[in-house]
Amino acid sequence: MLVLLPPSEGKSTPGSGPVLDLGGLSLPGLNPAREVVLDELVGLCAGDEEKALEVLGLGAKLRGEVAKNAGLRTAPTLRAGEVYTGVLYDALGLGTLSAAAKRRAGRSLLVFSGLWGAVRIGDRIPSYRCSMGVKLPGLGALGAYWRGAMAEVMPEAAGGGLVLDLRSAAYAAAWKPKGEIAGRTATVRVLQVTTVDGVEKRSVVSHFNKATKGRLVRALLEDGARPRNPGELAEALRDLGFAVEEQAPGKLDVLVTEIH
């Protein structure tokens, strides 16, 4: 099983650690594209600060993020699983997984990134700020930029099992499963179920969508489930206590009644 995750906007900043070694990252076929994006981002942020803020979609209070990006090549690194924070990663709780689940996470989780393309949680990266929706002056929209490189490496990364795609739309733009891989790819939507005047209503949740997805992945990793297709995934999630409905081939709804 391969689980595709979005990154987090907020990130931990390493206090110490080795500097970035692109050659040490997973999916080495992405390294030429990584070099280009890294050069563009560092050059932008080391130059006109106001332009960098505009391009990155940051407010004046986040000037420190521009300075951080300017020093990426010499900044200390942490494992990606420690760099990414936020609601999904808090719920996933990588640091508190059992030893066996941590090994599964290292093999199964792939985090998409506007800067790195995609990394595994054991890859060492510095803290950065560059979403997939950014349009760098020399490259254009990063979602479109990454498609070519991703198309080359992702079929092999996907292996022969289930692909559980939990990415947000911006990150999904960088690679879309095709052919037989699409047939074994599942996406998940989280719906809150409420009853008003005896009528059941379902609504899409946003903030808690991430938390539910984090708990879902954690449960799968701890259980050691190995679903091979979306149907088997639905059954595995039901066995783990989730309320799941299959809306269309590969499209699952996870229903929640309490938001927490």
TORRO-552175 format. One line per 8 residues: number of its first residue (from 1); for each residue z, x, y of C-alpha. Coordinates in nm, 4 decimals. Layout:
residues N
NUM = Z X Y | ...
END
This chain:
residues 260
1 = 0.0000 0.0000 0.0000 | -0.0914 0.1220 0.3461 | 0.0897 -0.0367 0.6428 | -0.0777 -0.0111 0.9835 | 0.1702 -0.0254 1.2727 | 0.1407 -0.0242 1.6510 | 0.3355 0.2445 1.8366 | 0.6129 0.1608 2.0807
9 = 0.5854 0.1790 2.4573 | 0.9314 0.3316 2.4765 | 0.9768 0.6645 2.3026 | 1.2560 0.9092 2.2360 | 1.2181 1.2394 2.4185 | 1.2976 1.5406 2.1988 | 1.5511 1.7801 2.3471 | 1.4319 2.0674 2.1342
17 = 1.1918 2.1378 1.8538 | 0.8649 2.3184 1.7826 | 0.5697 2.2579 2.0112 | 0.2719 2.0491 1.9080 | 0.0561 2.1800 1.6235 | -0.2462 1.9540 1.5891 | -0.3368 2.1323 1.2681 | -0.0154 2.0075 1.1121
25 = -0.0868 1.6381 1.1704 | -0.2003 1.3994 0.8982 | -0.5620 1.2780 0.8942 | -0.7021 1.6166 1.0043 | -1.0464 1.4623 1.0418 | -0.9167 1.3121 1.3672 | -0.8319 1.6524 1.5181 | -1.1570 1.7060 1.7143
33 = -1.1109 1.3660 1.8805 | -0.7398 1.4347 1.9329 | -0.8234 1.7580 2.1167 | -1.0587 1.5726 2.3503 | -0.8110 1.2951 2.4338 | -0.5260 1.5432 2.4769 | -0.7315 1.7570 2.7161 | -0.8339 1.4514 2.9172
41 = -0.4800 1.3150 2.9406 | -0.3160 1.6462 3.0282 | -0.5846 1.7213 3.2871 | -0.5465 1.3786 3.4466 | -0.1683 1.4011 3.4671 | -0.1618 1.7609 3.5871 | -0.3919 1.6651 3.8761 | -0.3716 1.3617 4.1036
49 = -0.0411 1.1894 4.0249 | -0.1368 0.8655 4.2006 | -0.4617 0.8426 4.0082 | -0.2781 0.9110 3.6837 | -0.0318 0.6291 3.7539 | -0.3225 0.3926 3.8201 | -0.5183 0.4925 3.5098 | -0.2139 0.4675 3.2855
57 = -0.1071 0.1355 3.4367 | 0.2339 0.2677 3.5424 | 0.4492 0.1793 3.8408 | 0.5898 0.4324 4.0857 | 0.9249 0.4352 3.9040 | 0.7522 0.5869 3.6000 | 0.6243 0.9029 3.7693 | 0.8249 1.0997 3.5177
65 = 0.5876 0.9811 3.2459 | 0.2991 1.1487 3.4269 | 0.4876 1.4779 3.4408 | 0.5730 1.4394 3.0724 | 0.2056 1.3979 2.9836 | 0.1080 1.7014 3.1922 | 0.3307 1.9206 2.9748 | 0.2375 1.7826 2.6334
73 = 0.1029 2.1087 2.4926 | 0.4329 2.2925 2.5418 | 0.6748 1.9990 2.4981 | 0.9146 1.9897 2.1999 | 0.8265 1.7588 1.9133 | 1.0061 1.5217 1.6788 | 0.8884 1.3388 1.3711 | 0.6892 1.0349 1.4799
81 = 0.9353 0.8065 1.3018 | 1.2020 0.9317 1.5437 | 0.9819 0.9298 1.8551 | 0.8790 0.5640 1.8296 | 1.1548 0.3221 1.9276 | 1.1621 -0.0418 2.0365 | 1.2047 -0.3757 1.8653 | 0.9853 -0.3262 1.5572
89 = 1.1205 0.0218 1.4862 | 1.4817 -0.0836 1.5455 | 1.4372 -0.3619 1.2880 | 1.2578 -0.1276 1.0481 | 1.5464 0.1215 1.0738 | 1.3718 0.4225 0.9255 | 1.6816 0.6381 0.9569 | 1.8932 0.4062 0.7415
97 = 1.6447 0.3499 0.4582 | 1.7444 0.4600 0.1099 | 1.6042 0.7932 -0.0062 | 1.3420 0.6231 -0.2233 | 1.2386 0.3877 0.0581 | 1.2069 0.6833 0.2980 | 0.9671 0.8509 0.0562 | 0.7653 0.5310 0.0357
105 = 0.7621 0.5052 0.4163 | 0.6249 0.8580 0.4456 | 0.3365 0.7673 0.2165 | 0.2732 0.4122 0.3343 | 0.3217 0.3877 0.7109 | 0.0484 0.4787 0.9561 | 0.1143 0.4391 1.3295 | -0.1887 0.3910 1.5530
113 = -0.1885 0.5672 1.8902 | -0.4043 0.5916 2.1998 | -0.3453 0.9680 2.2062 | -0.3366 1.0709 1.8401 | -0.5572 0.8037 1.6831 | -0.3070 0.7527 1.4022 | -0.0138 0.9518 1.2641 | 0.2217 0.9292 0.9702
121 = 0.5923 0.8993 1.0438 | 0.6610 1.2559 0.9288 | 0.4104 1.4082 1.1720 | 0.5704 1.6009 1.4583 | 0.4598 1.4822 1.8025 | 0.5982 1.5050 2.1582 | 0.6956 1.1993 2.3587 | 0.3963 1.0718 2.5576
129 = 0.2645 0.7713 2.7501 | -0.0909 0.6592 2.6755 | -0.1657 0.3165 2.5311 | -0.4830 0.2265 2.3440 | -0.5797 0.0006 2.6348 | -0.6109 0.2941 2.8764 | -0.9514 0.3944 3.0103 | -0.9482 0.7699 3.0661
137 = -1.1973 0.8807 3.3344 | -1.4019 1.1034 3.1056 | -1.3851 0.8910 2.7920 | -1.3646 0.5243 2.8844 | -1.1614 0.2751 2.6826 | -0.9673 0.4537 2.4110 | -0.9990 0.1657 2.1646 | -1.3758 0.2117 2.1673
145 = -1.3540 0.5924 2.1795 | -1.1548 0.6129 1.8565 | -1.3815 0.3888 1.6497 | -1.6201 0.6596 1.5383 | -1.3544 0.9048 1.4240 | -1.1499 0.6286 1.2618 | -1.4505 0.5007 1.0696 | -1.4795 0.8463 0.9124
153 = -1.1188 0.8912 0.8010 | -0.9728 0.5468 0.7405 | -1.1589 0.4472 0.4211 | -1.0016 0.7427 0.2405 | -0.6612 0.6804 0.4024 | -0.6739 0.3168 0.2913 | -0.6894 0.4235 -0.0730 | -0.7410 0.1525 -0.3312
161 = -0.4476 -0.0771 -0.2649 | -0.3351 -0.3369 -0.0140 | -0.3762 -0.2693 0.3577 | -0.1085 -0.4541 0.5563 | -0.2306 -0.4637 0.9153 | 0.0521 -0.5315 1.1613 | -0.1188 -0.3814 1.4675 | -0.1484 -0.5600 1.8004
169 = -0.4988 -0.6443 1.9246 | -0.5405 -0.3330 2.1407 | -0.4730 -0.1018 1.8466 | -0.6718 -0.3099 1.6007 | -0.9741 -0.2408 1.8239 | -0.9760 0.1218 1.7090 | -1.0530 0.0413 1.3449 | -1.1511 -0.2777 1.1683
177 = -1.1423 -0.2816 0.7879 | -1.4852 -0.3539 0.6442 | -1.6416 -0.4280 0.3079 | -1.4146 -0.4215 0.0069 | -1.1270 -0.2831 0.2170 | -1.1369 -0.6007 0.4279 | -1.0965 -0.8020 0.1077 | -0.7631 -0.6361 0.0359
185 = -0.6363 -0.6367 0.3939 | -0.3644 -0.8769 0.5060 | -0.2538 -0.9681 0.8571 | 0.0717 -1.1433 0.9414 | 0.1522 -1.3952 1.2125 | 0.5149 -1.4901 1.2821 | 0.5829 -1.8529 1.3746 | 0.9088 -2.0096 1.4843
193 = 0.9679 -2.3505 1.3287 | 1.1720 -2.6034 1.5277 | 1.2291 -2.9756 1.4894 | 1.2230 -3.1916 1.8034 | 1.2901 -3.5661 1.7708 | 1.2177 -3.5440 1.4013 | 0.8818 -3.3714 1.4548 | 0.8297 -3.0169 1.3291
201 = 0.6797 -2.7781 1.5811 | 0.5562 -2.4265 1.5281 | 0.5165 -2.1682 1.8012 | 0.4105 -1.8068 1.8169 | 0.6958 -1.5750 1.9072 | 0.6376 -1.2450 2.0844 | 0.9458 -1.0241 2.1154 | 1.0856 -1.1493 1.7845
209 = 0.7472 -1.1232 1.6186 | 0.8008 -0.7475 1.6258 | 1.1537 -0.7725 1.4870 | 1.0425 -0.9925 1.1981 | 0.7594 -0.7541 1.1125 | 1.0029 -0.4624 1.1155 | 1.2395 -0.6421 0.8779 | 0.9478 -0.7426 0.6566
217 = 0.8279 -0.3831 0.6188 | 1.1823 -0.2607 0.5576 | 1.2296 -0.5167 0.2804 | 0.9048 -0.4148 0.1114 | 0.9935 -0.0447 0.1288 | 1.3439 -0.0954 -0.0097 | 1.2173 -0.3209 -0.2869 | 0.9429 -0.0828 -0.3906
225 = 0.6944 -0.3704 -0.4048 | 0.3344 -0.2651 -0.4685 | 0.1161 -0.5683 -0.3967 | -0.2531 -0.4979 -0.4497 | -0.3950 -0.7844 -0.2448 | -0.2868 -1.0467 0.0129 | -0.1987 -1.3028 -0.2532 | 0.0360 -1.0625 -0.4286
233 = 0.1845 -0.9701 -0.0882 | 0.2641 -1.3346 -0.0196 | 0.4403 -1.3615 -0.3544 | 0.6335 -1.0386 -0.2975 | 0.7530 -1.1589 0.0430 | 0.8626 -1.4936 -0.0983 | 1.0575 -1.3088 -0.3683 | 1.2284 -1.1167 -0.0854
241 = 1.3355 -1.4385 0.0854 | 1.0626 -1.4833 0.3477 | 0.8942 -1.8204 0.4032 | 0.5220 -1.7459 0.3782 | 0.2109 -1.9609 0.3984 | -0.1448 -1.8409 0.3312 | -0.3653 -1.9889 0.6033 | -0.6936 -1.8221 0.5084
249 = -0.7979 -1.5301 0.2909 | -0.5914 -1.2333 0.4077 | -0.4086 -1.4272 0.6819 | -0.0404 -1.4960 0.6243 | 0.2073 -1.6905 0.8362 | 0.5724 -1.5946 0.8130 | 0.7916 -1.8850 0.9241 | 1.1275 -1.8293 1.0890
257 = 1.3806 -2.0879 1.2001 | 1.6341 -1.8600 1.3655 | 1.5294 -1.6041 1.6230 | 1.7390 -1.2895 1.6190
END
